[in-house]
Amino acid sequence: MEDLRERLGDADRWVLQRLCQSGNAWIVGGWVRDSISNLNPTEIDIATNLKPHEISELFSRTIPVGEHFGTVIVLPDEGLFPNNEKKLSWEVTTLRSDGKYIDGRRPEEVTFGTDILEDLARRDFTINAMAVDAKTSELIDLFGGQEDLSMGVVRAVGEAHERLNEDGLRIMRAFRFLDAGIMGLRHLDESLSQAITVNLGMLEKVSAERKWNELSRIFKGGNSHSTLQIMSKHGVLKEILSGFELNIDSDFSHQPAVDLAIICSNDKRSGLDLAMSLKNTLRLSNDEAKRIEFLHNVELIDLADDSPATLRRFNISLSKSMQDDLQAYFGDEGDDYISKAAAISEPLAGRKPLINGKQLITETKLEPDRRLGRLKGWLHRRQIEDDLESADEVLALLKTIEWETENPENWPALSWP
């Protein structure tokens, strides 16, 4: 069999060699799985019989991220790999055995060990429970991971109900590993499929952040649409997104925040209400919530207005990232609208307002209050819509409204739609 170590880069070899000078080390998890599948893994996880403090003593730059669970992030020595130094890090974890999972999230106690076989036996799925000995190149596969990879099946290590009862997040991880990228879609082992259906309640014990992290990784997968369909059939999406009206029949963009907006596009709530509910449910960032609010408020009918004035407003008022989100959210219709907007030339007078606040005060004698601010915003909007070239042209617009008496709320600022 091929020596999988030949796939390692120089930096990976450096870490493993240093660990092996003082102990034993094994490459574990996704790197092994993807290498066997002839994919190109970019990250490598390492298991060792060395204790966390011993790992830290071997390297000049380390970050203890989970000492209770024996995990240390190793960084390269300064100047050793100058071209890639900022991108390089390795997660090195001491071999361990877990105690009972009382709360369905994490073991009550962790015991550091020296047996790689015992360490592999506590892992979730057979395709993740393989290891390569860094010293000998031996591939350790106790649970048939290679065979399951060749058959395209996701199977639990040991008894499926027991694995899911230990950590409810494994339910979502099972679906993430269905996606084999360019190799297509794997399928769930029957016993694992049944265990998922029975243990959906375990997801309640998983933190919102962890659920969103896994769901985001599923969205990013090349076969996310099919994966989400299978999740829906198992009742997982309704469990994660309880209370939301879901749409899983759309094309997805592989951008998590956009795809979350797509999957909730049938929901009848306003963009703000939907975004705040999702933020609370999944602990979204403020940026993610704002993106979802914006996308949910845009309707297909808004894309029907492709007049030059509206397209100019679109180009000026939306950032490039917002335009990209809209394009991804609406698919072909979004592509068409972006193309039309790109064909519109830049405003003759540029993007900034020709009339500032001081000039407007001089012209109108208004106090610097909300009325003045709304008027200034409206003039900027009209400047962009009408593609005006001079300050005189903009000020002439004051003759078209009763700016002294009208309700300033009737003056829309520069925005889209």
C-alpha positions as CSV (number, residue, x, y, z in Angstrom):
1,M,0.0,0.0,0.0
2,E,1.1,3.6,-0.7
3,D,3.0,5.3,2.1
4,L,0.6,8.1,2.9
5,R,3.4,10.0,4.5
6,E,4.7,10.8,1.0
7,R,1.7,13.2,0.8
8,L,3.0,15.3,3.7
9,G,4.7,18.7,3.1
10,D,8.0,19.6,4.7
11,A,6.4,21.6,7.5
12,D,4.2,18.7,8.5
13,R,7.2,16.4,8.5
14,W,9.1,18.8,10.7
15,V,6.4,18.7,13.4
16,L,6.0,14.9,13.3
17,Q,9.8,14.3,13.4
18,R,10.2,16.5,16.5
19,L,7.3,14.7,18.2
20,C,8.8,11.3,17.3
21,Q,12.2,12.3,18.8
22,S,10.6,12.3,22.3
23,G,7.6,10.0,21.8
24,N,5.2,8.6,19.3
25,A,2.9,10.4,16.9
26,W,0.0,9.5,14.6
27,I,-1.8,11.4,11.9
28,V,-5.5,11.0,12.6
29,G,-8.9,12.0,11.4
30,G,-9.7,13.9,8.2
31,W,-6.3,13.9,6.7
32,V,-6.2,10.1,6.7
33,R,-9.7,9.8,5.4
34,D,-9.2,12.3,2.5
35,S,-5.7,11.0,1.6
36,I,-7.1,7.5,1.2
37,S,-9.8,9.0,-1.0
38,N,-7.2,10.7,-3.2
39,L,-8.4,14.1,-2.2
40,N,-6.1,16.9,-1.1
41,P,-6.5,17.6,2.6
42,T,-5.1,21.0,3.7
43,E,-5.1,20.4,7.5
44,I,-3.6,17.7,9.6
45,D,-4.5,16.5,13.1
46,I,-1.9,14.7,15.2
47,A,-2.3,12.4,18.1
48,T,0.6,11.7,20.5
49,N,1.5,9.8,23.6
50,L,3.2,13.0,24.9
51,K,1.4,15.0,27.6
52,P,0.5,18.6,26.9
53,H,3.3,20.1,28.9
54,E,5.8,17.8,27.1
55,I,4.4,19.0,23.7
56,S,4.9,22.6,24.8
57,E,8.4,22.0,25.9
58,L,9.3,20.6,22.4
59,F,8.3,23.7,20.5
60,S,9.1,27.4,20.9
61,R,5.6,28.6,19.9
62,T,2.5,26.8,21.2
63,I,-1.1,27.7,22.2
64,P,-2.9,25.6,24.8
65,V,-6.5,25.5,23.6
66,G,-7.9,22.6,25.5
67,E,-5.4,21.4,28.1
68,H,-8.1,19.5,29.9
69,F,-8.7,17.5,26.8
70,G,-5.0,17.4,25.9
71,T,-4.9,19.7,22.9
72,V,-2.1,22.1,22.0
73,I,-1.8,24.2,18.9
74,V,1.8,24.1,17.6
75,L,3.1,27.0,15.5
76,P,6.4,26.8,13.4
77,D,9.6,28.3,14.8
78,E,10.0,31.9,13.6
79,G,11.7,32.1,10.3
80,L,11.7,28.3,9.6
81,F,9.1,28.4,6.9
82,P,9.0,32.1,5.9
83,N,6.8,31.7,2.9
84,N,4.0,30.0,4.7
85,E,4.6,30.7,8.4
86,K,1.4,32.7,8.9
87,K,-0.8,29.9,7.5
88,L,0.8,27.0,9.4
89,S,-0.5,25.5,12.6
90,W,-1.0,22.0,13.9
91,E,-3.5,20.7,16.4
92,V,-1.7,18.1,18.5
93,T,-3.7,16.1,21.0
94,T,-2.6,13.7,23.7
95,L,-4.0,10.2,23.4
96,R,-6.9,9.8,25.8
97,S,-9.9,7.8,26.9
98,D,-13.1,9.5,27.8
99,G,-15.3,9.0,30.9
100,K,-19.1,8.9,30.8
101,Y,-20.9,11.6,28.7
102,I,-23.4,12.6,31.4
103,D,-24.7,15.8,29.7
104,G,-24.6,14.5,26.0
105,R,-22.0,17.1,25.1
106,R,-18.6,16.3,26.7
107,P,-17.1,13.5,28.9
108,E,-17.2,14.0,32.6
109,E,-13.5,13.1,32.8
110,V,-10.6,12.6,30.4
111,T,-7.8,10.2,31.1
112,F,-4.6,10.7,29.2
113,G,-3.3,7.4,27.7
114,T,-0.6,5.8,25.5
115,D,-2.7,3.4,23.4
116,I,-3.7,4.7,19.9
117,L,-6.1,1.8,19.6
118,E,-8.1,2.9,22.6
119,D,-8.0,6.5,21.3
120,L,-9.4,5.5,18.0
121,A,-12.2,3.4,19.6
122,R,-13.7,6.5,21.2
123,R,-14.1,8.3,17.8
124,D,-17.4,8.9,16.0
125,F,-17.4,7.3,12.6
126,T,-15.3,4.5,11.0
127,I,-14.0,6.7,8.3
128,N,-12.6,9.1,10.9
129,A,-11.2,6.4,13.2
130,M,-8.0,5.6,11.2
131,A,-4.5,6.6,11.9
132,V,-1.1,6.6,10.2
133,D,1.9,5.9,12.4
134,A,4.4,8.8,11.8
135,K,7.4,6.5,12.5
136,T,6.5,3.4,10.5
137,S,3.8,4.6,8.0
138,E,1.5,1.8,9.3
139,L,-2.2,2.5,8.6
140,I,-4.2,1.5,11.6
141,D,-7.8,0.7,10.7
142,L,-9.6,-1.3,13.4
143,F,-13.2,-0.6,12.3
144,G,-13.3,-1.0,8.6
145,G,-12.9,2.6,7.7
146,Q,-11.2,1.9,4.3
147,E,-14.0,-0.5,3.3
148,D,-16.6,2.0,4.3
149,L,-14.8,4.7,2.3
150,S,-14.8,2.5,-0.8
151,M,-18.5,1.7,-0.3
152,G,-19.4,5.3,0.4
153,V,-21.0,4.7,3.8
154,V,-20.9,6.7,7.0
155,R,-21.0,4.2,9.9
156,A,-20.6,4.7,13.6
157,V,-17.7,3.2,15.5
158,G,-19.4,0.6,17.6
159,E,-23.0,1.0,18.5
160,A,-24.7,4.0,16.9
161,H,-27.1,4.9,19.7
162,E,-24.2,4.9,22.2
163,R,-22.1,7.2,20.0
164,L,-24.9,9.7,19.5
165,N,-25.9,9.7,23.1
166,E,-22.3,10.6,24.0
167,D,-22.4,13.8,21.9
168,G,-25.5,15.1,20.1
169,L,-23.4,17.1,17.7
170,R,-22.4,13.8,16.0
171,I,-25.8,13.8,14.4
172,M,-24.9,16.8,12.4
173,R,-21.3,15.6,11.8
174,A,-22.8,12.4,10.2
175,F,-24.5,14.5,7.6
176,R,-21.4,16.7,7.0
177,F,-19.5,13.5,6.2
178,L,-22.1,12.4,3.7
179,D,-20.6,15.1,1.4
180,A,-17.5,13.6,-0.4
181,G,-16.9,16.6,-2.5
182,I,-16.0,15.7,-6.1
183,M,-16.6,12.1,-5.3
184,G,-20.3,12.7,-4.7
185,L,-22.5,11.7,-1.9
186,R,-22.0,9.0,0.7
187,H,-25.0,7.3,2.5
188,L,-25.8,6.6,6.1
189,D,-25.5,3.2,7.5
190,E,-28.9,1.9,8.3
191,S,-28.3,1.5,12.0
192,L,-26.9,5.1,12.1
193,S,-29.9,6.4,10.2
194,Q,-32.3,4.8,12.7
195,A,-30.2,6.1,15.7
196,I,-30.4,9.6,14.3
197,T,-34.2,9.5,14.0
198,V,-34.5,8.2,17.6
199,N,-32.0,10.6,19.1
200,L,-33.0,13.9,17.6
201,G,-33.6,15.3,21.1
202,M,-29.9,15.1,21.7
203,L,-29.5,18.2,19.6
204,E,-31.1,20.2,22.3
205,K,-28.0,19.6,24.4
206,V,-25.7,21.0,21.8
207,S,-24.8,24.7,22.0
208,A,-26.1,27.0,19.3
209,E,-22.6,27.9,18.3
210,R,-21.6,24.3,17.6
211,K,-24.7,23.7,15.6
212,W,-24.2,26.8,13.4
213,N,-20.6,25.8,12.9
214,E,-21.5,22.4,11.6
215,L,-24.4,23.7,9.5
216,S,-22.1,26.2,8.0
217,R,-19.7,23.5,7.0
218,I,-22.5,21.5,5.5
219,F,-23.6,24.6,3.4
220,K,-20.0,24.9,2.1
221,G,-20.0,21.4,0.9
222,G,-20.1,20.7,-2.9
223,N,-23.2,18.5,-2.4
224,S,-25.0,20.6,0.1
225,H,-28.4,20.5,-1.6
226,S,-28.6,16.7,-1.5
227,T,-27.2,16.6,2.1
228,L,-29.9,19.1,3.3
229,Q,-32.6,17.0,1.6
230,I,-31.4,13.9,3.6
231,M,-31.2,16.0,6.8
232,S,-34.8,17.2,6.2
233,K,-36.0,13.6,5.7
234,H,-34.5,12.7,9.1
235,G,-36.2,15.6,10.8
236,V,-32.9,17.2,11.7
237,L,-33.5,20.6,10.0
238,K,-36.8,21.0,11.8
239,E,-35.1,20.2,15.1
240,I,-32.3,22.7,14.5
241,L,-34.6,25.4,13.0
242,S,-37.7,24.8,15.0
243,G,-40.4,27.5,14.3
244,F,-39.0,28.6,11.0
245,E,-40.7,28.0,7.7
246,L,-38.1,26.2,5.6
247,N,-37.4,25.9,1.9
248,I,-35.0,23.2,0.9
249,D,-35.9,23.0,-2.8
250,S,-33.8,26.0,-3.9
251,D,-30.3,26.0,-5.3
252,F,-27.7,26.9,-2.7
253,S,-24.7,29.2,-3.0
254,H,-22.2,27.4,-0.6
255,Q,-22.1,30.6,1.4
256,P,-23.4,29.9,4.9
257,A,-25.2,33.2,5.7
258,V,-26.7,33.4,2.2
259,D,-27.8,29.8,2.3
260,L,-29.4,30.2,5.7
261,A,-31.4,33.1,4.2
262,I,-32.3,30.9,1.3
263,I,-33.5,28.0,3.5
264,C,-35.6,30.5,5.4
265,S,-36.9,32.4,2.4
266,N,-40.4,31.1,2.8
267,D,-40.7,32.5,6.3
268,K,-43.3,35.2,6.5
269,R,-41.5,37.4,9.0
270,S,-39.8,40.7,8.1
271,G,-36.1,40.6,7.5
272,L,-35.4,42.1,10.9
273,D,-37.6,39.7,12.8
274,L,-36.2,36.7,10.9
275,A,-32.6,37.8,11.3
276,M,-33.0,38.4,15.1
277,S,-34.7,35.0,15.6
278,L,-32.0,33.2,13.7
279,K,-29.3,35.1,15.6
280,N,-30.8,34.0,18.9
281,T,-31.3,30.4,17.7
282,L,-27.8,29.9,16.2
283,R,-25.8,32.7,17.8
284,L,-25.1,34.3,14.5
285,S,-22.7,37.2,14.3
286,N,-24.0,40.8,13.8
287,D,-22.7,40.7,10.2
288,E,-24.4,37.4,9.4
289,A,-27.7,38.7,10.9
290,K,-27.5,41.9,8.9
291,R,-26.8,40.0,5.6
292,I,-29.9,37.8,6.2
293,E,-32.1,40.8,7.1
294,F,-31.1,42.5,3.8
295,L,-31.6,39.5,1.6
296,H,-35.0,38.5,3.2
297,N,-36.4,42.0,2.6
298,V,-35.5,42.0,-1.1
299,E,-38.2,40.6,-3.4
300,L,-37.9,39.3,-7.0
301,I,-40.2,42.2,-8.0
302,D,-37.4,44.5,-6.9
303,L,-35.2,43.0,-9.6
304,A,-37.8,43.9,-12.2
305,D,-37.0,47.6,-11.9
306,D,-33.9,47.9,-14.0
307,S,-34.2,51.5,-15.0
308,P,-30.9,53.4,-15.2
309,A,-31.9,55.5,-12.2
310,T,-32.6,52.4,-10.0
311,L,-29.4,50.7,-11.2
312,R,-27.4,53.7,-10.3
313,R,-28.8,53.7,-6.8
314,F,-28.0,49.9,-6.7
315,N,-24.4,50.5,-7.6
316,I,-23.9,53.4,-5.2
317,S,-25.8,52.3,-2.1
318,L,-24.8,48.7,-1.9
319,S,-21.3,47.5,-1.1
320,K,-19.6,44.9,-3.3
321,S,-20.2,42.2,-0.7
322,M,-24.0,43.0,-0.5
323,Q,-24.2,42.8,-4.3
324,D,-22.4,39.5,-4.2
325,D,-24.8,38.2,-1.6
326,L,-27.8,39.3,-3.6
327,Q,-26.3,37.6,-6.7
328,A,-25.8,34.4,-4.8
329,Y,-29.3,34.6,-3.2
330,F,-31.3,35.0,-6.4
331,G,-29.2,32.8,-8.7
332,D,-29.8,33.4,-12.4
333,E,-32.0,36.5,-11.7
334,G,-29.3,37.9,-9.5
335,D,-26.7,37.3,-12.2
336,D,-28.8,39.1,-14.8
337,Y,-29.4,42.1,-12.5
338,I,-25.7,42.4,-11.6
339,S,-24.9,42.4,-15.3
340,K,-27.3,45.2,-16.0
341,A,-26.0,47.2,-13.1
342,A,-22.4,46.7,-14.3
343,A,-23.3,48.1,-17.7
344,I,-24.4,51.4,-16.1
345,S,-21.6,54.1,-16.3
346,E,-20.4,55.8,-13.2
347,P,-22.3,59.0,-12.2
348,L,-21.1,62.1,-14.0
349,A,-20.4,64.0,-10.7
350,G,-19.1,60.9,-8.8
351,R,-20.6,59.1,-5.9
352,K,-20.4,61.7,-3.2
353,P,-23.1,64.4,-2.6
354,L,-22.6,67.7,-4.4
355,I,-24.3,69.5,-1.6
356,N,-23.0,69.2,1.9
357,G,-24.8,70.2,5.1
358,K,-23.2,73.7,5.4
359,Q,-24.2,74.6,1.9
360,L,-27.8,73.4,2.5
361,I,-28.1,75.5,5.7
362,T,-26.9,78.5,3.8
363,E,-29.5,77.9,1.1
364,T,-32.5,77.0,3.3
365,K,-31.6,78.6,6.7
366,L,-32.8,75.3,8.3
367,E,-31.5,74.3,11.6
368,P,-29.1,71.3,11.7
369,D,-31.8,68.8,12.6
370,R,-33.6,65.8,11.2
371,R,-35.4,67.8,8.5
372,L,-32.1,69.1,7.2
373,G,-30.6,65.6,7.3
374,R,-33.5,64.0,5.4
375,L,-33.4,66.8,2.9
376,K,-29.7,66.3,2.3
377,G,-30.2,62.6,1.9
378,W,-33.0,63.1,-0.6
379,L,-31.0,65.5,-2.7
380,H,-28.2,63.0,-2.9
381,R,-30.6,60.3,-4.0
382,R,-32.0,62.5,-6.7
383,Q,-28.5,63.5,-7.8
384,I,-27.6,59.9,-8.3
385,E,-30.9,58.9,-9.9
386,D,-30.9,61.8,-12.4
387,D,-27.2,61.7,-12.9
388,L,-26.9,65.4,-12.2
389,E,-23.5,67.1,-12.8
390,S,-23.5,70.4,-10.8
391,A,-24.5,71.8,-7.4
392,D,-26.9,74.2,-9.1
393,E,-28.8,71.4,-10.7
394,V,-29.1,69.7,-7.3
395,L,-30.3,72.9,-5.5
396,A,-32.8,73.5,-8.2
397,L,-34.6,70.4,-7.0
398,L,-35.7,72.3,-3.9
399,K,-38.2,74.1,-6.0
400,T,-40.0,70.8,-6.7
401,I,-41.0,70.2,-3.0
402,E,-42.3,72.1,-0.1
403,W,-39.2,71.5,1.9
404,E,-40.2,73.9,4.7
405,T,-43.6,72.3,5.5
406,E,-43.6,68.7,4.1
407,N,-43.2,65.7,6.3
408,P,-39.5,64.9,6.0
409,E,-40.2,61.2,6.3
410,N,-41.6,61.4,2.8
411,W,-38.1,62.1,1.5
412,P,-36.3,58.8,0.8
413,A,-32.6,58.7,1.3
414,L,-30.2,57.0,-1.1
415,S,-30.8,53.3,-0.8
416,W,-31.8,50.2,-2.7
417,P,-34.4,48.8,-3.4
